[in-house]
Amino acid sequence: MSQDPQDQYAHGPQGARSHRAFRREPAVIGWSHGDRVVRWTDDGRTVEKQYAQPTQAALAWDGRILVVEALDDTPYTPTDNAVVYEADGTELVRLRPPRDLVAEPSWVFGFYTAHLGTDGLPVLVVATQVGDYWGHPDLSAGTLMDVEEWR
């Protein structure tokens, strides 16, 4: 076993570090808008999630995967259609679009896309009957924070 503090695989007292520090970040692979399967790599293995309807977005960030499932824009059927997974495929949280964005909560349809912002955080876009909104995921609350009107 190496004792060199610069050796990323050292486990001695000077080089002890968490396993997470050396894991490769997950990466979405082979996904395109509309696919019904989302695959990503996690520490050398492939994780796969299948969906009944075409997906809207899939991205990796900070050791997690965000998938925006199909949007049902039928009136009065708000959709909790974004899910965050741990890299190993365990569901961490299903995100709910904020229902207080517009005068009538039934006008909120759900998430229709997501991308990584310039700050490296996911940006989710919520579709409503009267305009769209965006925000960053709040994983502890299961919704969005810093919500603003989109365009």
N, C-alpha and C positions, 0 to 999 in steps of 0.2 A: 504494500500500500504506500502510495506517495505521501510525503509530508510537505511537499512544496505548496505554500499558500496560494500560488497562482494556478495550481492544477485543479481544474474544475471538478475532477473526480476524486479528489482527496477527501478522506473521511476522518483523518486524524484531528487532534484538538485544534490545530491552527487552520485547518481547511474545512471544518465541518460547516455544511450549508444545507438548506432544505432541499429535498428532492425536487420540489416545484421549480426551484431556481434553474434546474438543468433540463427540465422537460421542454420539448419543442412546443411552441404554441400550436393549437389546433388550426387547421386550414380547411376551408370548404373546397371540395374538389369535384369537378365534373358537374357542376350545377348551372342551369340556365333558367331564366325567368320562365315560369310555366311548367317546370318539371314537377313530377309527383314524388320524386325521391330526392332527398338531400343527403349527401355523403360528406364526411369530413374525416381527416386524419387526427389521431390522438396518440402520441407517443408510439408511433410505428404501426398502429392498427387502424382499420377503417371502421367508422361508426356510420350506420345508415338508418334513416327515418323515412317511412313511407306515408303518404297522405292520399286521401280519397280524391281531393281536388288539386288543381295546379297551385303551386306556391308562388308567392309574389316577390319574395326576397329571402336571401340567406347570406349571412356574413359571420365572420369570426372576429372576436375582440376580447382582450384581457382574459384569455383562457376559457371563453364561453362561446356558444353558438346562438345566434338569433335567427329564427325562422318566422317569416310572415306568411301565414297560411292564406288560402283563398278568402276573398272578401265577399260577403253576402250583402249586397246593397238593397235588398228588399226592405221597403219601409217597415219600421217597427220591429226589426230583428237585429239589434246591435250585436256585433260580432267581437268576441274576445279571441282574436285570430293571430296573436303573436305569442311565441313561446321562446323562452330562454333555456338552453340546455347547458349543463356542465359538459366539459370536453368528452367525458366518458359516456355521454348519452343520457344521463339522468336528468329528468326535467327539474329545473330549478324553480321557475315561476311562469305562469301564464299571465301575460299582460292584458289589462283591461283599458280600453280607450277611455279617457275622461268623459263622463256623461254631462258635465256642466259647461261644456264649451259653447253651446248655443241655447236659445230660449227653450227648445223642446228636446229632452233627452233622446227621444225616439229618432231625431234627425241625425244622430251620430251612428254612422255605419260600421266603422272599425278601421283597422290599419290597412293601408294599401301599398306601402312600400317602406323600405329602410335602406340607409347607407351609412357609411362611416363619415363623420364630420371631420373638419380640419383639426379638431382637438383630439381626434382618435376615439371619440365616443359615438355610439350609434345614434342616428337621428331617425325617428319613426314619424311617418306622416299619417294623420288621421283624416279620413274622408267623412264629411258631413253633408247634409242636404243643402247647406247654405255657404259652404266654403271649407277649405282644408286648414289643418293646424299641424304643427310639428313640435316635438319635444324629445328629451332624452329619457331613457328608461330609468325608473326608480324601482330597483329590484326588491327593496324591502316592502314597498307599498303595492307593488304589482301594477303600477300605472306609469304615467309620464310626469316629469317635472320640467320646469322652465318652458312651459307651453306658450307658443306664440302663433299668430296667424301665418299661414304659409302663403307667400306671395301677396 
